[in-house]
Amino acid sequence: MNDKAENAVSENAEDGKLRTVTGKVTSSKMDKSVSVSVERLVKHPLYGKYMRRTTRYMAHDEDNSCNEGDKVVIAECRPFSKNKSWRLVEIIGRAKA
């Protein structure tokens, strides 16, 4: 990414317009793409118990730097393909080998 694009991304993040989520890489077998699972807690409408819900996002990984099990931050962006409209922002933690 060039400097202008990075500045634009950081400015949008400060405005609160850029949605970012943290998740775990579940598949990195594709070229320049990773599959990221994001977990969230949802309260049951009747019983009040918190349930764990998982959503899988396809994210663009330009350098193919992610491996399965890595903890990553992804951000919304323009669509790269039919299913891929997120991009990799940073790798928080590496998976144990």
Secondary structure as GFF3:
##gff-version 3
##sequence-region A 1 97
A	DSSP	alpha_helix	3	15	.	.	.	ID=ss1
A	DSSP	beta_strand	20	27	.	.	.	ID=ss2
A	DSSP	beta_strand	33	43	.	.	.	ID=ss3
A	DSSP	beta_strand	50	60	.	.	.	ID=ss4
A	DSSP	beta_strand	71	76	.	.	.	ID=ss5
A	DSSP	beta_strand	84	93	.	.	.	ID=ss6
###
